[in-house]
Amino acid sequence: MEPIRCRIAACREALQDDKEWSFYLINDSDATLDLAVLDAIDYEWGNMGNSEAPDVRVTGVTPGASVLLWRDDGDGAELRMALSLRVRMRDRAVPLQFEFPMLYKKRDLPVVDGLGKPGWQVAAEG
């Protein structure tokens, strides 16, 4: 069975919404993602943490395509973050988790392949 492969790229960008970071889902699979659901964003600093459940849904992400999944106000960039997704492709659904370091410390980010924007990318497969 073909694996479901995705990346999420965190890009620092201003989009006139008072938020600082965009999180893009990139489909690295050979088939269209029928559905991707962002179930949770977990934040951690030392042994303290919290989470939110945004329940963001995107559909029809074709191979090689990207879609803006989440915008963060920048507070999360000061913490370690983990984005938990459920992704469905054809008749298969898998959970995927993408863990990000403290993004505010990252400078001179490389351009993300398939997105054309500088960012920090994390890959997952299921």
N, CA, C and O of each residue as an XYZ file, in Angstrom:
504
protein
N       0.843     -1.178      0.000
C       0.000      0.000      0.000
C       0.889      1.243      0.000
O       1.873      1.316      0.737
N       0.542      2.184     -0.808
C       1.317      3.417     -0.956
C       1.239      4.278      0.306
O       0.149      4.507      0.830
N       2.382      4.757      0.798
C       2.345      5.612      1.991
C       1.758      6.987      1.681
O       1.809      7.463      0.547
N       1.209      7.602      2.703
C       0.740      8.982      2.606
C       1.881      9.845      3.129
O       2.259      9.751      4.297
N       2.428     10.691      2.250
C       3.572     11.530      2.594
C       3.187     12.999      2.488
O       2.652     13.440      1.471
N       3.461     13.743      3.540
C       3.149     15.172      3.577
C       4.269     15.926      4.276
O       5.075     15.353      5.008
N       4.292     17.212      4.031
C       5.136     18.127      4.790
C       4.270     19.283      5.262
O       3.255     19.615      4.649
N       4.688     19.884      6.358
C       4.128     21.170      6.759
C       5.295     22.128      6.821
O       6.327     21.836      7.424
N       5.119     23.278      6.189
C       6.135     24.323      6.196
C       5.618     25.501      7.005
O       4.517     25.998      6.768
N       6.428     25.942      7.965
C       6.118     27.132      8.762
C       6.877     28.297      8.136
O       8.106     28.277      8.062
N       6.142     29.312      7.687
C       6.732     30.458      7.005
C       6.361     31.736      7.737
O       5.192     31.969      8.045
N       7.349     32.553      8.010
C       7.089     33.851      8.647
C       6.614     34.796      7.544
O       7.352     35.088      6.603
N       5.377     35.268      7.670
C       4.853     36.194      6.669
C       3.705     37.014      7.235
O       2.918     36.546      8.059
N       3.636     38.249      6.767
C       2.570     39.171      7.167
C       1.484     39.133      6.094
O       1.757     39.350      4.914
N       0.265     38.858      6.513
C      -0.872     38.795      5.576
C      -2.003     39.729      5.999
O      -3.165     39.443      5.712
N      -1.701     40.817      6.662
C      -2.678     41.805      7.141
C      -3.731     41.205      8.075
O      -4.892     41.614      8.040
N      -3.337     40.242      8.905
C      -4.282     39.675      9.872
C      -3.700     39.663     11.287
O      -4.210     38.963     12.163
N      -2.636     40.434     11.511
C      -1.978     40.527     12.818
C      -1.386     39.197     13.284
O      -1.157     39.005     14.478
N      -1.140     38.294     12.363
C      -0.491     37.029     12.693
C       0.854     36.993     11.976
O       1.058     37.697     10.987
N       1.775     36.162     12.484
C       3.142     36.181     11.975
C       3.556     34.945     11.198
O       4.432     35.030     10.337
N       2.958     33.809     11.475
C       3.405     32.554     10.874
C       2.267     31.875     10.125
O       1.131     31.818     10.596
N       2.604     31.364      8.950
C       1.683     30.547      8.156
C       2.196     29.117      8.153
O       3.399     28.879      8.039
N       1.285     28.177      8.278
C       1.621     26.761      8.219
C       0.934     26.174      6.982
O      -0.294     26.143      6.893
N       1.748     25.713      6.037
C       1.252     25.185      4.779
C       1.386     23.673      4.766
O       2.434     23.134      5.121
N       0.327     22.990      4.357
C       0.354     21.552      4.146
C       0.754     21.313      2.698
O       0.174     21.900      1.785
N       1.746     20.449      2.486
C       2.222     20.109      1.148
C       2.030     18.610      0.947
O       2.468     17.807      1.770
N       1.380     18.241     -0.137
C       1.129     16.833     -0.437
C       2.296     16.271     -1.242
O       2.479     16.630     -2.405
N       3.088     15.387     -0.626
C       4.204     14.728     -1.298
C       3.831     13.326     -1.780
O       4.700     12.580     -2.229
N       2.571     12.965     -1.694
C       2.097     11.655     -2.143
C       1.850     11.687     -3.647
O       1.858     12.746     -4.275
N       1.630     10.499     -4.208
C       1.352     10.383     -5.639
C      -0.132     10.498     -5.965
O      -0.510     10.458     -7.136
N      -0.972     10.640     -4.954
C      -2.416     10.757     -5.161
C      -2.945     11.952     -4.367
O      -2.275     12.472     -3.475
N      -4.145     12.367     -4.710
C      -4.784     13.499     -4.049
C      -5.166     13.154     -2.607
O      -5.658     12.061     -2.327
N      -4.930     14.102     -1.703
C      -5.424     13.959     -0.331
C      -6.898     14.328     -0.359
O      -7.251     15.474     -0.638
N      -7.750     13.368     -0.071
C      -9.189     13.628     -0.085
C      -9.581     14.566      1.048
O     -10.437     15.435      0.877
N      -8.948     14.385      2.209
C      -9.279     15.191      3.383
C      -8.072     15.245      4.308
O      -7.389     14.242      4.514
N      -7.819     16.420      4.860
C      -6.829     16.581      5.923
C      -7.488     17.431      7.000
O      -8.028     18.501      6.716
N      -7.439     16.948      8.237
C      -8.056     17.638      9.367
C      -6.967     17.958     10.386
O      -6.274     17.064     10.872
N      -6.827     19.239     10.701
C      -5.921     19.666     11.759
C      -6.694     19.540     13.067
O      -7.511     20.394     13.413
N      -6.413     18.443     13.793
C      -7.148     18.142     15.021
C      -6.653     18.929     16.221
O      -7.452     19.392     17.036
N      -5.332     19.084     16.334
C      -4.790     19.710     17.540
C      -3.467     20.394     17.253
O      -2.695     19.977     16.389
N      -3.231     21.462     18.010
C      -1.935     22.118     18.047
C      -1.520     22.116     19.514
O      -2.191     22.699     20.366
N      -0.405     21.453     19.793
C       0.100     21.360     21.152
C       1.320     22.265     21.289
O       2.196     22.288     20.423
N       1.359     23.007     22.390
C       2.459     23.916     22.682
C       3.148     23.433     23.938
O       2.487     22.994     24.879
N       4.497     23.509     23.968
C       5.226     23.045     25.131
C       6.396     23.974     25.419
O       7.122     24.385     24.514
N       6.560     24.292     26.684
C       7.705     25.047     27.172
C       8.154     24.351     28.440
O       7.468     24.412     29.460
N       9.320     23.678     28.386
C       9.755     22.884     29.537
C       8.750     21.777     29.781
O       8.420     21.030     28.861
N       8.249     21.657     31.025
C       7.218     20.650     31.279
C       5.834     21.273     31.380
O       4.913     20.661     31.922
N       5.683     22.484     30.862
C       4.362     23.124     30.825
C       3.878     23.133     29.384
O       4.670     23.264     28.451
N       2.590     22.993     29.218
C       2.063     23.003     27.867
C       0.573     23.222     27.844
O      -0.104     23.169     28.871
N       0.084     23.466     26.664
C      -1.359     23.556     26.446
C      -1.641     23.169     25.008
O      -0.718     22.923     24.231
N      -2.893     23.115     24.659
C      -3.247     22.745     23.289
C      -4.545     23.428     22.905
O      -5.311     23.898     23.746
N      -4.755     23.460     21.601
C      -6.034     23.932     21.074
C      -6.479     22.972     19.991
O      -5.664     22.269     19.393
N      -7.771     22.948     19.743
C      -8.367     22.037     18.767
C      -9.043     22.861     17.669
O     -10.241     23.133     17.751
N      -8.294     23.256     16.655
C      -8.848     24.151     15.643
C      -9.854     23.496     14.688
O     -10.694     24.194     14.121
N      -9.787     22.169     14.499
C     -10.686     21.451     13.601
C     -10.741     22.104     12.216
O     -11.819     22.335     11.669
N      -9.558     22.397     11.657
C      -9.454     22.946     10.305
C      -9.473     21.791      9.322
O      -8.789     20.787      9.521
N     -10.261     21.932      8.255
C     -10.391     20.872      7.255
C     -10.074     21.412      5.874
O     -10.535     22.486      5.487
N      -9.269     20.643      5.129
C      -8.996     20.967      3.733
C      -9.244     19.709      2.907
O      -9.046     18.589      3.380
N      -9.674     19.908      1.685
C      -9.986     18.774      0.811
C      -9.324     18.962     -0.547
O      -8.991     20.075     -0.954
N      -9.145     17.840     -1.233
C      -8.699     17.868     -2.615
C      -7.318     18.442     -2.843
O      -7.114     19.180     -3.806
N      -6.356     18.122     -1.978
C      -4.985     18.617     -2.151
C      -4.260     17.662     -3.102
O      -3.919     16.537     -2.736
N      -4.037     18.128     -4.310
C      -3.457     17.287     -5.360
C      -1.963     17.046     -5.115
O      -1.339     17.776     -4.345
N      -1.387     16.027     -5.762
C       0.041     15.746     -5.582
C       0.891     16.975     -5.924
O       0.715     17.599     -6.970
N       1.806     17.300     -5.026
C       2.690     18.440     -5.222
C       2.099     19.781     -4.839
O       2.812     20.785     -4.817
N       0.813     19.819     -4.537
C       0.143     21.086     -4.203
C       0.322     21.412     -2.727
O       0.645     20.551     -1.908
N       0.101     22.686     -2.417
C       0.150     23.144     -1.032
C      -1.116     23.938     -0.732
O      -1.766     24.468     -1.633
N      -1.451     24.008      0.560
C      -2.616     24.763      0.995
C      -2.298     25.377      2.356
O      -1.688     24.737      3.213
N      -2.722     26.627      2.540
C      -2.555     27.285      3.835
C      -3.472     26.595      4.834
O      -4.689     26.554      4.653
N      -2.873     26.054      5.891
C      -3.617     25.262      6.867
C      -3.909     26.043      8.141
O      -4.980     25.886      8.728
N      -2.966     26.888      8.580
C      -3.102     27.529      9.890
C      -2.280     28.800      9.933
O      -1.205     28.873      9.336
N      -2.787     29.808     10.642
C      -2.033     31.043     10.894
C      -1.847     31.169     12.400
O      -2.786     30.958     13.168
N      -0.631     31.514     12.820
C      -0.329     31.671     14.241
C       0.091     33.106     14.507
O       0.758     33.724     13.678
N      -0.296     33.639     15.660
C      -0.013     35.040     15.989
C       1.429     35.289     16.397
O       1.804     36.437     16.640
N       2.242     34.257     16.478
C       3.639     34.418     16.844
C       3.942     33.952     18.249
O       5.090     33.628     18.554
N       2.939     33.910     19.117
C       3.169     33.412     20.473
C       3.619     31.947     20.447
O       4.494     31.546     21.215
N       3.025     31.172     19.576
C       3.377     29.760     19.463
C       4.791     29.547     18.972
O       5.398     28.515     19.257
N       5.332     30.521     18.227
C       6.687     30.404     17.692
C       7.736     30.443     18.796
O       8.885     30.061     18.573
N       7.351     30.900     19.987
C       8.278     30.941     21.110
C       8.290     29.623     21.887
O       9.050     29.475     22.843
N       7.470     28.686     21.489
C       7.347     27.391     22.156
C       7.613     26.282     21.153
O       7.654     26.523     19.946
N       7.794     25.073     21.652
C       7.800     23.921     20.754
C       6.346     23.638     20.394
O       5.461     23.693     21.248
N       6.117     23.341     19.143
C       4.746     23.110     18.671
C       4.659     21.748     17.995
O       5.623     21.282     17.387
N       3.511     21.128     18.106
C       3.225     19.897     17.376
C       1.834     20.029     16.766
O       0.866     20.322     17.467
N       1.744     19.813     15.465
C       0.465     19.840     14.768
C       0.054     18.402     14.489
O       0.811     17.644     13.883
N      -1.143     18.026     14.930
C      -1.667     16.673     14.736
C      -2.754     16.701     13.682
O      -3.743     17.423     13.809
N      -2.561     15.907     12.638
C      -3.510     15.841     11.535
C      -4.031     14.427     11.365
O      -3.373     13.454     11.735
N      -5.220     14.331     10.799
C      -5.752     13.084     10.259
C      -5.853     13.310      8.760
O      -6.459     14.283      8.313
N      -5.262     12.414      7.988
C      -5.226     12.587      6.537
C      -5.857     11.367      5.875
O      -5.552     10.227      6.226
N      -6.738     11.624      4.917
C      -7.387     10.529      4.189
C      -7.041     10.625      2.705
O      -7.144     11.685      2.089
N      -6.629      9.489      2.154
C      -6.328      9.380      0.732
C      -6.932      8.069      0.246
O      -6.604      6.988      0.735
N      -7.819      8.198     -0.725
C      -8.566      7.039     -1.234
C      -9.327      6.380     -0.091
O     -10.159      7.033      0.540
N      -9.069      5.112      0.192
C      -9.823      4.419      1.245
C      -9.017      4.270      2.533
O      -9.327      3.420      3.368
N      -7.985      5.095      2.691
C      -7.093      4.990      3.841
C      -7.024      6.293      4.609
O      -7.006      7.371      4.015
N      -6.986      6.198      5.930
C      -6.814      7.380      6.781
C      -5.688      7.088      7.767
O      -5.603      5.998      8.332
N      -4.817      8.097      7.964
C      -3.700      7.933      8.896
C      -3.556      9.194      9.739
O      -3.862     10.293      9.277
N      -3.088      9.034     10.979
C      -2.734     10.209     11.779
C      -1.292     10.604     11.438
O      -0.440      9.735     11.251
N      -1.024     11.884     11.358
C       0.326     12.382     11.130
C       0.616     13.480     12.148
O      -0.259     14.281     12.478
N       1.845     13.507     12.638
C       2.234     14.549     13.588
C       3.479     15.255     13.072
O       4.414     14.625     12.577
N       3.468     16.584     13.199
C       4.551     17.430     12.725
C       5.041     18.265     13.904
O       4.291     19.076     14.447
N       6.307     18.067     14.304
C       6.846     18.763     15.465
C       7.808     19.856     15.022
O       8.694     19.631     14.197
N       7.615     21.047     15.586
C       8.421     22.214     15.241
C       9.189     22.693     16.461
O       8.675     22.659     17.579
N      10.435     23.143     16.244
C      11.208     23.722     17.345
C      10.695     25.129     17.640
O       9.687     25.559     17.079
N      11.379     25.828     18.503
C      11.037     27.228     18.777
C      11.360     28.047     17.528
O      12.515     28.404     17.294
N      10.350     28.337     16.744
C      10.546     28.957     15.434
C      11.116     30.363     15.501
O      11.805     30.791     14.575
N      10.845     31.086     16.574
C      11.316     32.462     16.650
C      12.850     32.537     16.619
O      13.410     33.589     16.307
N      13.526     31.436     16.938
C      14.989     31.404     16.923
C      15.554     31.163     15.522
O      16.751     31.347     15.304
N      14.724     30.760     14.585
C      15.190     30.382     13.248
C      15.346     31.624     12.376
O      14.431     32.441     12.267
N      16.512     31.753     11.762
C      16.813     32.875     10.873
C      17.287     32.328      9.532
O      17.705     31.173      9.440
N      17.224     33.140      8.513
C      17.696     32.760      7.174
C      17.149     31.395      6.761
O      17.901     30.490      6.400
N      15.844     31.271      6.822
C      15.198     30.000      6.479
C      15.337     29.715      4.988
O      15.220     30.629      4.171
N      15.585     28.461      4.625
C      15.718     28.109      3.207
C      14.356     28.130      2.510
O      13.314     28.033      3.158
N      14.380     28.258      1.194
C      13.147     28.206      0.410
C      12.635     26.762      0.415
O      13.395     25.824      0.175
N      11.357     26.600      0.686
C      10.732     25.285      0.758
C      10.392     24.807     -0.649
O       9.692     25.496     -1.391
N      10.889     23.623     -1.016
C      10.578     23.029     -2.319
C       9.077     22.857     -2.475
O       8.403     22.383     -1.561
N       8.564     23.235     -3.609
C       7.148     23.087     -3.888
C       6.288     24.208     -3.335
O       5.085     24.250     -3.592
N       6.893     25.120     -2.577
C       6.136     26.234     -2.003
C       6.692     27.573     -2.477
O       5.947     28.529     -2.696
N       8.025     27.625     -2.633
C       8.650     28.839     -3.126
C       8.752     29.958     -2.112
O       8.955     31.114     -2.483
N       8.613     29.630     -0.831
C       8.716     30.615      0.249
C       9.738     30.110      1.248
O       9.890     28.900      1.418
N      10.450     31.026      1.919
C      11.349     30.558      2.966
C      10.558     30.030      4.160
O       9.543     30.607      4.551
N      11.034     28.931      4.729
C      10.321     28.362      5.862
C      11.062     27.184      6.476
O      12.081     26.727      5.958
N      10.529     26.709      7.585
C      11.018     25.530      8.297
C      10.037     24.423      7.995
O       8.845     24.555      8.272
N      10.531     23.313      7.420
C       9.617     22.249      7.023
C       9.861     20.972      7.809
O      10.982     20.647      8.198
N       8.752     20.257      8.026
C       8.776     18.984      8.729
C       7.982     17.988      7.885
O       6.884     18.295      7.422
N       8.539     16.806      7.690
C       7.890     15.769      6.893
C       7.337     14.669      7.802
O       7.866     14.410      8.883
N       6.266     14.031      7.340
C       5.690     12.883      8.051
C       5.113     11.915      7.026
O       4.736     12.307      5.921
N       5.054     10.666      7.406
C       4.565      9.611      6.516
C       3.761      8.617      7.321
O       4.100      8.307      8.464
N       2.704      8.121      6.727
C       1.900      7.131      7.414
C       1.266      6.155      6.460
O       0.550      5.249      6.889
